[in-house]
Amino acid sequence: MATRTLAVIGAGSYGTALALAVASKGSDYAVRLWARDAAQAQLMQRERQNAKYLPGIVLPPNLEVTADLAATVAFSRDLLLVVPSSAFTATLQAIKPYLQPQQRIAFATKGLEHASGTFLSEVVARELTPLKLPVAALSGPTFAQELARGLPTAIACAGTEPCFVTELCQLMHTPTFRVYESSDLIALQLGGAVKNVIAIGAGMSDGLGYGANARTALISRGLAEMIRLGVALGASERGFMGLSGLGDLMLTCTDNQSRNRRLGVMLGQGLAAPEALARIGQVVEGYHMVQVVKVLAERCQIEMPICHELYEVLVNHKDGAQAARDLLSRELTAE
């Protein structure tokens, strides 16, 4: 009989891909995937695919899809939340009544709490008081479609208890999916949030026709902004040099599978944000995160000119070309 290995909360493209990765290890690994929409869960269970997000990729027999949240939480000691950052707090509140003291919480949600700018690991601790469950976060350069197809992928994992991080890395590891242990939980989470904002800028630069030089400069200076903010919040500079920082930034800024980059491209080509978001049709985390990053930068008194100009474009509807000119005309400083 298969061991109840993992319960995944969130049946979007990434949640499904992560559930598939563990289930692909064979019949000894039982995985349960929770979908918020009961009709979607029934359809996935019947058709053995996530036709909405990952069409044509077959769900193995040891991956069960359900809309029963209580049964999903009770299914495994380890829970993996893969929901939009805007739904993260509400999801924790929904699962709390069903949690047991021996359980452990992991999440692959990228971003920060929208209302407060709080790290999601801290949101878990706050919302699940007094349980004090071990917490781990997964982040890195990952497109769900490629992971689900079994293409080589590597991400990082950090958490509050080293033993849980080690065991989670081992659980998620497959012949084509590597999960590296990280000791910097702050950098891992912040990198996954800020890179989405920078990716909108990289896409906008390309949409304006500025070329490879401008894109590379924007990515490099965006990384510098990410590090400045991270160090002010207690992260190490080294923490941003790995998969969940530089790696994820490069992926999200340079490939059109990135929704954040695609939003930027459309903005650079003259589309209004509401129309661009409607064309994408899925959550674009950077669009919401730009306001959170601005608040954090002001709170820490950190200069983040790229993120500031993106805020002006996305929130105050500043012309993208003018934002680019304002960035280029800033007073010269040392790198």
Steps between C-alpha positions, in 0.01 A plus 500: 500500500630846406612735776295817535785717384377851430186714491512792256261791555440676169438342161624775274780437254783506757317308771411230251856488367648457849246230584589326174870513581458309826242260357733424208731322745270198491215323671669513841432876507134592551416865431172684550436826313231741620311720254285787626242444226310173549408476133865541399605234751243253366604571142871453577433179691285363218714610203835442679641834388487869590354604166469865607869556581702196389304337217620164376716415804363184658448480875636168634269268699670587831399867465145560625315828437229616738312808619469363855731727700464319833586165344797651318646654815454169685660304217866564578732631767647742245291767330619706204311824428515621141246781478525863382652732760168688514330180622776379732370638829143390433622150409687470830188607685299238312733210581569594863195320649618170349869515593667270750806582719725252316445652156745712302429787260684574177409755236603576144305826483722786383438843643425678824174565681330774302352698787809516720809399300558221753707197397278199444697292750404760762140492381497124566632553853244773565195326355574154641572611857527318739594194292860609424533256211826464303494718187692474173490697175579384146611752239707518186500522119207281408246505221222258588464367146864393482498346849182306422656366180798369694752746355808568719418750774670619820365710788592576862340435837545679834311473825476534874620146580799350312367146537176590321690679223722196443209257494296724268792531257533122496126453449481744207817370334454302176741405218418832330403722794765613750419690819798662674507589869534870582569658837356844414121492533470879467700522176316202353160660559595855404672388181182323390299818558721775357604308188141515375505879518834524319373260233220742413767764446708269282197419289407866471853581384470242224149618413642849453762355266800592714700186423719249682738755653218677681340174614827371647569830675152499648537143630840579652383817671179327603708237678687781679167644618387157620822454699485847657148438626581148611804597706294771669244235593757260642597284203857433386627629167612144421142383538404675177775344289333159469197343339233692690663838434712547189380176341131579531560861395674393178228250412209734566656795318607321183237241402149569372357215707522757781166676550681793662728547203206469256312768692800730467535435128135590442533814712804601296302449183234742621231277651332615819560280803137374532496384137843338529398316818179380334699359207729308735202357687691383809635666814799726429672521837727793414204726424384471862847474652625834368295685762628273779863549393454878491368500857788282621760718326356814660482330840866395475605830334650310206530647151342272238467721191393222260227380733398862565456575130306176450270603783445830323415319176275232648325699771517862389485424123823676413613461139748211472737681267510798735573269793793355304632848418475600865699193603772575245524866603563427867818641650802276438611287796755226564394141432 
